[in-house]
Amino acid sequence: MDAVPAHLIHRPTESQSYWSAFAVAADDVEFLCSYILESGRPCSIQKLALALIQRRVEWENAELRQRWEGRSVYQPKRRYAVGEQLVFPALQFAIGRVTAKRPGRHPDGGEFEVIRVVFDDGQEREFASDYPHPHRLNQLDLTAFFAQAQSPEALYEAHGAQVCAALNAALEQNEEFIRIGNEWFLKAMMAEVNVGHLNLAEAVLDMANGGPLTTDVILRDLGLPAEIGQKVQEASLNAALAADSRFEEIGLDNKPAWFLRRLEPPEVLAIPEALRATRFPSQAVLSDEMLALIRELDDELDWDESTPIAPAQSATLVLIFPHLRAGTLGWSRKVAAVLPPSHKPRIAFRFRDRASRQSFAGWGVREGRYIWGLSEWFNTNRLTAGAYVELGRGDLADVIWIDYRRRRPKREWVRVASVRDGRLYLETAQRPVYCEVDELMAVFVDDPRSLAALRERPRDVRQAVREAFPEVAKLSPQGNVHVRTLYAVVNLITRCSPADVLAVLATSGAYVPIGDHYWHMA
């Protein structure tokens, strides 16, 4: 006789295996067509996935009720007649017919009956019946079973990512649907947007200095038929603009905003020279201490975008010379936590100075992982490499607060970089300091343009470390060099990440660690 499984009775939709094997069926597609038709507007993939999960749950409930109709639910305490049909909730609601009975006896449980059951797939198994002793299946309440089912919202929370991925893939292959950003619509419902409408859209954006303008604003001058709903008009125009190379969608949130490509700043169309990185191709195994420092420095070149990021209200960064020179900040893990999530090539938003309350344009560029538009702000506030820059979320999705750690200006002895005989030269000299800085990473440059000569002669990371290390070491009585300082100074010569610098130190044999991230020449 087979033992009844002791695990909880779950519906198929409440199991991980059901959603791991989830595939979009033809009747699912038919349902989604009807769903969008009834909505009369584009729907996000998340909304469609939740609706599909709800439909699967409703279908499952209907099927289970149909299985139970005219059949008995197996419970060990009950007696069954030969020929009676049973439903077994603990066996994925399998249906079987009682074909024979025999007496049974248990040393502790006493006498009971054993029934032989043949299932629809031909398998035969034996089960206890007329068994009055405590058993979890004897407590099964069908009313409670339906009432206590997981809600579609709970199932979406647990499995929504898998459903969204499968649904996106299926709709991409279906010619009836059209994707507009993160939303899906039916092609048959789209309004006609012709080349004349697109030319008008270009003129509207041209008058707005390229944009960005949201779709509803552009529509005001296009004159699409009034009988077509606003949301359908917006979806149709979004699709047409996305298919035209003159326009780019750069909205920071889910509300599309458009810009004319020909009027986008050159610095967001091509990575600025100062940010073009040289990487060190090494398989060096870095210690936990080194990896912790890499995470702390938070260079965008070391950011693994596949790692989930928890949203944050604020972030503090240390400005390095390449970003100071390019008028940018790195789109690093800390910055990504402050910005609303986006996978667009470029996004536009507004910086707002926390002290002056003045706003200015900012751009995020995914390919180079940088935020552009800060040159004037850096210059106005006399920031130097090593300055602390603070970002914070604004009340509106497209507003990012920006500030630096302010202090009373004062002349101090600082690290100053220049170029002599085509090579980097460091010295300690007095300069006015207008902001708080990370003392290990602060580097003052009187003539930033002079450092361009260092970049004109290409150097790999190993060469840059070899050139920078003795210059930093000579400023210390012991000749010790901190990784933070070396990283900042190497970036005067060539753009690279902390991981690159540490890999050079760990593999070259020319440098020796002496603790607390300090190194010495071997």
TORTILO-691929 format. One record per residue (C-alpha): residue in one letter; x, y, z. Coordinates in pm, whole numbers, padded with zeros to 5 digits, always signed. Example, Ala and Ser with C-alpha at 12.3 -4.5 7.8 and 13.67 -1.06 7.14 Angstrom:
REM residues 2
a+01230-00450+00780
s+01367-00106+00714
***
This chain:
REM residues 522
m+00000+00000+00000
d+00136+00344-00095
a+00171+00608+00172
v-00012+00936+00116
p+00242+01223+00079
a+00274+01427+00394
h+00347+01761+00226
l+00090+02034+00201
i-00166+02006-00079
h-00085+02270-00342
r-00258+02365-00660
p-00039+02337-00970
t-00020+02718-01002
e+00127+02740-00651
s+00430+02528-00741
q+00761+02663-00868
s+00775+02396-01137
y+00450+02521-01296
w+00595+02869-01355
s+00944+02745-01442
a+00785+02557-01733
f+00544+02842-01815
a+00485+02897-02187
v+00235+03125-02360
a-00036+02915-02526
a-00258+03010-02821
d-00561+03066-02596
d-00346+03294-02377
v-00274+03511-02682
e-00645+03518-02769
f-00722+03625-02413
l-00463+03906-02427
c-00607+04034-02754
s-00949+04060-02591
y-00799+04215-02279
i-00628+04494-02475
l-00939+04549-02687
e-01147+04596-02372
s-00882+04825-02219
g-00878+05042-02531
r-00520+05146-02458
p-00167+05001-02449
c-00090+04784-02147
s+00240+04732-01969
i+00392+04386-01972
q+00345+04376-01594
k-00028+04443-01627
l-00065+04179-01898
a+00130+03925-01694
l-00089+03981-01388
a-00405+03947-01600
l-00273+03624-01751
i-00187+03483-01408
q-00537+03569-01287
r-00683+03391-01591
r-00471+03081-01526
v-00591+03074-01162
e-00955+03111-01267
w-00914+02837-01528
e-00752+02613-01268
n-01037+02671-01021
a-01291+02586-01288
e-01103+02268-01384
l-01072+02157-01020
r-01442+02211-00957
q-01515+02012-01272
r-01292+01730-01151
w-01472+01719-00818
e-01817+01729-00974
g-01976+01382-00948
r-01667+01239-00775
s-01556+01191-00417
v-01247+01354-00273
y-01023+01090-00126
q-00998+01101+00255
p-00866+00803+00455
k-01156+00815+00705
r-01423+00746+00442
r-01542+00416+00297
y-01559+00370-00080
a-01740+00129-00307
v-01588-00060-00599
g-01647+00142-00916
e-01652+00476-00732
q-01447+00759-00888
l-01212+00952-00658
v-01008+01272-00679
f-00668+01277-00502
p-00566+01638-00412
a-00232+01519-00272
l-00146+01362-00611
q-00189+01673-00821
f-00567+01613-00825
a-00537+01287-01019
i-00860+01094-01091
g-00890+00721-01026
r-01153+00445-00999
v-01179+00196-00710
t-01137-00156-00855
a-01099-00373-00544
k-01097-00375-00165
r-00929-00587+00100
p-00891-00578+00479
g-00585-00416+00633
r-00435-00400+00978
h-00176-00179+01145
p-00004-00275+01473
d-00092+00064+01624
g-00384+00175+01411
g-00588-00142+01422
e-00811-00267+01141
f-00905-00065+00834
e-00978-00120+00466
v-00742-00108+00169
i-00872+00006-00169
r-00703-00054-00504
v-00732+00239-00744
v-00663+00253-01118
f-00576+00603-01242
d-00652+00754-01580
d-00293+00694-01693
g-00323+00319-01616
q-00121+00316-01295
e-00255+00118-00999
r-00201+00208-00633
e-00347+00110-00296
f-00475+00348-00026
a-00618+00322+00323
s-00992+00375+00375
d-01229+00348+00670
y-00932+00476+00872
p-01073+00681+01162
h-00744+00784+01317
p-00600+01140+01284
h-00471+01221+00936
r-00424+01558+00767
l-00634+01455+00465
n-00926+01381+00697
q-00931+01753+00776
l-00958+01867+00415
d-01224+02136+00374
l-01306+02210+00011
t-01459+02547+00092
a-01147+02654+00276
f-00928+02507+00001
f-01067+02754-00254
a-01084+03044-00008
q-00722+03006+00105
a-00568+02991-00243
q-00284+03232-00316
s-00407+03549-00483
p-00296+03632-00839
e-00108+03930-00689
a+00089+03699-00458
l+00167+03465-00746
y+00282+03761-00956
e+00510+03875-00672
a+00672+03531-00667
h+00677+03443-01038
g+00600+03764-01229
a+00954+03804-01366
q+00938+03462-01536
v+00592+03531-01678
c+00694+03877-01806
a+01002+03735-01978
a+00806+03456-02147
l+00526+03694-02242
n+00761+03952-02393
a+00929+03682-02601
a+00596+03544-02724
l+00449+03883-02815
e+00768+03980-02999
q+00705+03686-03232
n+00337+03766-03285
e+00255+04003-03570
e-00075+04111-03413
f+00104+04300-03135
i+00327+04604-03133
r+00564+04701-02855
i+00577+05067-02754
g+00840+05116-02484
n+00734+04889-02199
e+00377+04860-02326
w+00200+04639-02578
f-00082+04723-02812
l-00267+04571-03108
k-00153+04688-03451
a-00511+04684-03574
m-00605+04948-03316
m-00332+05194-03410
a-00414+05535-03556
e-00252+05627-03888
v+00054+05849-03839
n+00197+05952-04178
v+00514+06130-04285
g+00334+06466-04267
h+00257+06409-03900
l+00620+06314-03837
n+00746+06626-04012
l+00518+06833-03791
a+00654+06651-03484
e+01007+06739-03595
a+00910+07105-03629
v+00749+07107-03283
l+01066+06963-03126
d+01284+07200-03328
m+01096+07495-03176
a+01165+07344-02831
n+01542+07332-02896
g+01523+06961-02960
g+01312+06868-02657
p+01248+06676-02455
l+00871+06690-02502
t+00622+06428-02392
t+00398+06262-02648
d+00082+06438-02533
v+00246+06778-02586
i+00361+06691-02940
l+00012+06562-03027
r-00146+06904-02971
d-00008+07026-03306
l-00056+06710-03513
g-00432+06708-03562
l-00502+06334-03541
p-00873+06246-03568
a-01060+06354-03255
e-01271+06038-03249
i-00959+05834-03171
g-00896+05812-02798
q-00607+06006-02646
k-00424+05696-02525
v-00449+05532-02867
q-00321+05852-03029
e-00025+05857-02791
a+00052+05490-02853
s+00034+05537-03229
l+00260+05842-03227
n+00509+05674-02993
a+00536+05379-03230
a+00583+05604-03533
l+00845+05821-03361
a+01034+05514-03242
a+01052+05386-03602
d+01192+05718-03733
s+01568+05773-03686
r+01517+06147-03640
f+01374+06096-03293
e+01497+05939-02971
e+01295+05852-02661
i+01484+05975-02354
g+01219+05992-02081
l+01347+05907-01733
d+01028+05735-01624
n+00761+05534-01806
k+00611+05844-01967
p+00782+05875-02308
a+00966+06199-02382
w+01119+06270-02723
f+01427+06456-02850
l+01564+06535-03193
r+01883+06335-03245
r+02047+06608-03453
l+02016+06851-03161
e+02143+06616-02891
p+02473+06735-02735
p+02777+06577-02905
e+02902+06468-02562
v+02608+06229-02520
l+02638+06083-02871
a+03006+05988-02832
i+03200+05911-02517
p+03419+06213-02423
e+03790+06155-02475
a+03867+06189-02103
l+03636+05895-02023
r+03767+05648-02281
a+03904+05377-02059
t+04203+05148-02082
r+04145+04814-01910
f+04402+04574-01767
p+04334+04221-01900
s+04427+04018-01593
q+04294+03706-01424
a+04442+03818-01092
v+04266+03683-00784
l+04198+03982-00559
s+04161+03948-00183
d+03839+04020+00005
e+04000+04338+00135
m+04074+04452-00220
l+03723+04369-00337
a+03577+04569-00045
l+03783+04872-00150
i+03666+04834-00511
r+03303+04840-00393
e+03374+05141-00172
l+03532+05343-00454
d+03232+05256-00673
d+03386+05324-01012
e+03133+05272-01290
l+03388+05063-01483
d+03375+04801-01206
w+02994+04791-01183
d+02831+04461-01273
e+02490+04569-01402
s+02347+04220-01352
t+02367+04270-00974
p+02034+04392-00830
i+02040+04744-00686
a+01819+04862-00402
p+01678+05215-00455
a+01839+05486-00241
q+01740+05843-00160
s+02094+05982-00180
a+02452+05900-00271
t+02791+06057-00204
l+03064+06032-00471
v+03429+06131-00490
l+03501+06326-00808
i+03800+06199-01009
f+03990+06401-01269
p+03851+06241-01590
h+03496+06326-01482
l+03598+06675-01370
r+03756+06731-01711
a+03457+06592-01904
g+03190+06763-01689
t+03047+06425-01592
l+02985+06184-01307
g+03008+05808-01333
w+02682+05619-01376
s+02793+05379-01104
r+02609+05149-00866
k+02548+05433-00617
v+02422+05668-00887
a+02199+05400-01039
a+02037+05354-00697
v+01934+05722-00695
l+01816+05740-01057
p+01490+05569-01152
p+01574+05241-01333
s+01612+05273-01710
h+01757+05060-01990
k+01740+05330-02259
p+02062+05429-02439
r+02021+05790-02320
i+01797+05961-02066
a+01745+06329-01990
f+01661+06487-01657
r+01718+06805-01457
f+01983+06866-01195
r+01878+07108-00921
d+02141+07275-00706
r+02042+07226-00343
a+02180+07563-00235
s+02080+07796-00520
r+01768+07597-00626
q+01869+07659-00987
s+01809+07380-01240
f+02013+07272-01540
a+02001+06987-01792
g+02159+06651-01727
w+02196+06344-01949
g+02263+05983-01863
v+02451+05780-02125
r+02433+05405-02075
e+02706+05302-02321
g+02976+05500-02142
r+02808+05480-01801
y+02829+05852-01733
i+02608+06147-01643
w+02686+06455-01854
g+02609+06826-01813
l+02813+06936-01510
s+03104+07138-01651
e+02958+07479-01567
w+02847+07361-01222
f+03195+07224-01146
n+03360+07548-01258
t+03115+07778-01080
n+03173+07598-00751
r+03550+07561-00806
l+03549+07189-00748
t+03868+06988-00773
a+03946+06620-00822
g+03877+06455-00488
a+03573+06669-00404
y+03270+06506-00244
v+02961+06536-00466
e+02617+06451-00327
l+02311+06340-00527
g+01954+06297-00405
r+01615+06204-00543
g+01381+06494-00611
d+01007+06510-00561
l+00964+06461-00937
a+01105+06162-01122
d+01306+06380-01362
v+01471+06594-01091
i+01800+06501-00922
w+01929+06721-00640
i+02303+06793-00651
d+02535+06947-00396
y+02891+06936-00268
r+03032+06953+00083
r+03078+07322+00135
r+03340+07489+00354
r+03498+07829+00405
p+03771+07883+00139
k+04121+07843+00280
r+04473+07799+00143
e+04616+07458+00227
w+04910+07236+00139
v+04777+06997-00125
r+04888+06749-00391
v+04941+06933-00725
a+04988+06763-01063
s+05155+06901-01374
v+05343+06780-01681
r+05720+06820-01720
d+05915+06685-02015
g+05609+06492-02126
r+05576+06307-01795
l+05356+06340-01488
y+05503+06545-01205
l+05359+06568-00850
e+05450+06817-00579
t+05305+06956-00259
a+05208+07322-00278
q+04961+07569-00132
r+04634+07620-00315
p+04293+07768-00218
v+04047+07491-00126
y+03677+07571-00171
c+03517+07241-00072
e+03569+06932+00142
v+03779+06668-00029
d+03890+06310+00023
e+04249+06385+00127
l+04380+06058-00015
m+04222+06124-00357
a+04248+06502-00391
v+04469+06617-00682
f+04489+06982-00789
v+04567+07060-01152
d+04646+07420-01240
d+04632+07364-01616
p+04399+07072-01699
r+04469+07108-02070
s+04836+07027-02014
l+04747+06675-01904
a+04609+06605-02251
a+04969+06548-02357
l+04984+06244-02129
r+04684+06092-02304
e+04824+06164-02650
r+05096+05907-02582
p+04891+05591-02519
r+04973+05404-02200
d+04829+05081-02074
v+04739+05054-01706
r+05066+04883-01613
q+05268+05169-01769
a+05049+05431-01603
v+05096+05268-01260
r+05472+05244-01321
e+05479+05619-01397
a+05246+05730-01116
f+05369+05512-00828
p+05711+05680-00772
e+05555+06027-00805
v+05309+05948-00527
a+05571+05768-00318
k+05812+06061-00316
l+05555+06275-00131
s+05558+06029+00164
p+05857+06013+00403
q+05825+05634+00411
g+05761+05603+00037
n+05425+05436+00100
v+05139+05468-00150
h+04769+05424-00071
v+04558+05256-00339
r+04302+05538-00329
t+04575+05794-00409
l+04733+05578-00677
y+04394+05520-00842
a+04325+05897-00848
v+04669+05980-00988
v+04673+05703-01250
n+04348+05850-01379
l+04536+06170-01462
i+04729+05962-01716
t+04471+05713-01843
r+04112+05628-01750
c+04098+05300-01559
s+03921+05143-01263
p+04034+05052-00909
a+04016+04685-01007
d+04262+04752-01291
v+04507+04930-01059
l+04485+04657-00794
a+04536+04386-01056
v+04858+04556-01168
l+04983+04585-00809
a+04898+04221-00735
t+05059+04071-01048
s+05361+04284-01138
g+05595+04173-00857
a+05729+04529-00833
y+05507+04633-00541
v+05456+04495-00191
p+05142+04537+00026
i+05216+04661+00378
g+04858+04674+00515
d+04557+04908+00523
h+04567+04939+00140
y+04920+05084+00145
w+05187+04953-00093
h+05564+04998-00124
m+05814+04948-00404
a+05964+04598-00382
***
